[in-house]
Structures are given as structure tokens and as C-alpha cells.
Amino acid sequence: MPRQAGCRRTTKETRVSVEIDLDGTGRAEVSTGIGFFDHLLSSLAHHALFDLTIVTEGDREVDDHHTVEDTALCLGEALAGALGDRTGIHRFGDARIPMDEAVAQATVDVGGRPYCLTRLDLTTPYIGNLTTQNIPHALEAFARTSGATVHVEATGRNDHHVAEAAFKALARALRAAVAPDARRAGIASTKGTPTGEAGT
């Protein structure tokens, strides 16, 4: 079955459309009106080998918070939809990625347990027109709707490098976690298929 899904989210603050294909080639068409956020999401798609289309119209005259948050929520929802019942995948993934002086590590579990922990060594208030405090917030929103446990750490002297390394590490960790496991017939959990539970 094709592992593709979409998400539409409309509020008084934003209009978001996301389409994702987990078995793509890394093609990305991203337009949120926030240049550096587009750059991070395009990098995520490229290194995860997801085909990703995102169009967001947000109330950027207020600030970038709603645009970033709602885009990340919709991306997570689309990923969850593409994973379906989450059978036959590796479930776990991790990656450690350098970018010049920066280095990032991401560890994920896409088994249905939403949780996020970030430690990002960001020191400036903005990267381009993206508020840096919204970078960990985006990861938290993504984890919540995707049903993924996401741990991301990154250190460095250049905030652009720190943020980009973090998203590249997340991408490679997700690529490993969602990959089909030829030896796995069902869900990668000793619980089996849960009933009335949030995760496995």
C-alpha cells in the first residue's frame, strides 16, 4: 500500500495543507512565508527521502508562532496518517549529524508514544525571519500529532548550523524508523495491538 497521506488545517490564524509520501525521493515544495523554516522542512524531506508538499498561510503580521506551530501539527498528523497502523516498520531510529562546528543527535520512536525532549544550543533570537524559540516548539508540536517520541540535541557556535543539523539528524532518524522491516510481520511491540491505549 502507498504510504501517503495529507492534512488540512484551517483556523482563524492559519490555513495549512500538507502532503507526504514516506517512500519518495526527497522532493520538497515548501511555502510557509518563513524562509528559514522552509529551509529546515525542505532539508527534513531531502534527508528523510520523503516527498513533501507544504503550503501555509498564517498571521505573520502578528508573529511567526501560529504559522510554525500549525504547520508542524499538520506535518505530524500527515506522518501519522502515512504510517497507518504502524505495522512492519523498524519503529526506532537514531542519527548523529555534523554541520561544520555543529553536531546534532536525534533518536525517535514512531510507535505511537508522543513525547518530545530537545536541547538545542541556540543563542540568537532570530534566524532570518524565524524566531529561534519556535524551533523546539515545532519539534514538540510535530511529536504530539505524529505519535512519535522525539529526542533532539544539538550544539555549536552558529545557530543556522545548529538548527539545520538538528533537522538533518531528525530526518535520518525518521528515515530509519519508518523503513519497512522485512522480518517484521506486525507491530514492533511486545504488547501487540493496543486497545484503548495511547501508545505501544
N, C-alpha and C positions, 0 to 999 in steps of 0.2 A: 504494500500500500504506500502511496506517496505520503511522505511526512511533511505536509504543507498545511499551513493554517493562516488565518488572518485575524485581525482585531480592529474594531471600530469603537472609538470612544468620543462622545460629544458631551461637553459640559458648557456652562456659561463662560468658562475660561479658555477652553481649548477644543479643537477638533483634531483627532488623531486617526490615521489609517496606517496599519502595519500589515505587511505580507511577508511570510518567511517560509523558506524551503530548507530543511535541515540537510538535504543531500544535494546541495548546489555546488557552485564553483567559486563562491566568494564574491559574486556580483552584488554591488550595493548602489542603491539610488536613495539617498537620504536628504531630506529637506525639512529642517526644523526652524530655520531662521537664526540658529545659533551656530556659527561657523565651526567652532572648536568641538561642540557636541556632535555635529555632523561628522567631523573628522574621527572622533572616537568611535562612533557607531559604525562608520564605514570600515575602520580598522578591525572592529569586532567581527563584522561579517567576513572580511577578507581572510582573517587568520582562523576563523572557525569553519570556513568553507560553507557558510550559509548564504543563500541568495536572500537579500533583504531589501524591501522597499518600505520606506517610511516617509509620510507626509504629515507634518504637524503645523497647524495654525494656532498660535497661542497669544495670550495677552502680554506680549513682551513690552508693551508700553508701561505695564506695572513693574515687572521684572522677569527673570527667566525661570523662576521657580516652578510655576504651573506647567510650562512647556516641557521642562526636563522631567518632572515627576510623572506627568500623564503619558509622555512618550515611553518612559521606562516601564510604567504599569502595563501599557498596551503591548510592548515588546515581550514582557514576561508572560502575559496571557496568550500571545500568539505562540510562543515557545511551548507552553504547556499544551496547547491545542495540537501542535505538530507532534508532540511526544505521545499523544493518545493515552493508552493505558500503561505506558512506560515498560512494556514487556520487551524482552530480547535485546536490551541495551547494556552497556557496561556499567552505567549508572554513576560511577565515580570517575573523576578526572583531576589531574593537577598539572601545573606547568610553572616553570621558573624562566623568566624572560629578561634579558638585559636590554637597555637602550642607552648607549654611551655610559655616562656615570650612574644612571639609574638602574635599579633592578627590582623586579616585581615577582611575586609568587601568588598564584591563585589555586585554590582547592575547592572543588564543587561536588555536590551530591544532588543529582536531579531526580531522586526517588520520591519526591513529594513532601519533603520536610522544609518548609520555608523558614530560613534564618539567614542573617547576614552579619558579618563582622568585618570591618575594614580598619586598616591602619595605613593611611596614606600620608606621606611626608610632604604635604602641600603648605607653602608658606606665603603665597601671594593671594590677594582677594579675588583676582580675575585671571583667566587665561583667555585672551581675546575678549569675546562678549559672554563667556560662560563664568558664572560665579563658582569658585572652586569648592565652596561648601556644598554645592549641589551635585558634585561628582560622587561622593559617598552616598548621598541621598538617592541618586539614580540607581546605584547598585542595590540599595535597600529596597526600593520600590520594585525593581526587577525580580529580586529574590522572592518577594512576597507573592506576586502573582504567578511566577513561573513554578512555584513549589520546589524551589531549589535552596539548598544550603550553600551559601557563598562566603568564602573567606578570601579576602584580598589584602595583601600587604605590599607596599612599595616605598622605597627610599631613594633619595637622590638630591642633587642640588638644583636641578632645573625642573620647575613644575610641569612644563609641557612634557618632558621626558618621563617624569613620574606618572602622570595620568595616562599617557599613551602606553607605557609599559604595563600598567595595571590592566588596561583593556585588552592588550595583546595576550597577557597571561590568562585573563579570564576566557578569551576566545579559544586558546589552545586547550584549556581545561574543559570547556564545554564541548569542543570537538571530540575529545577523548570520551567524555561521559555519555554523549548521545549516540556514539558509534554503535552499530549493531554488533552484538556478540554472538558469533556463530555457534557457540557452545551453550548459549542460554535460551531455553525454550519459553520461560515465563518471566516473572518479575524477580529481580535480583534482591530478594529479601527472604529471610527465614520465616517471616510472618505470613508469606503468601500474599494473596489479595486481601487488603483490609476492608472491613465493613464498618462504616461509621467512624473512621479514624482519619486524621489529617494527613498522616504520612505512613511510610512503610519502613 
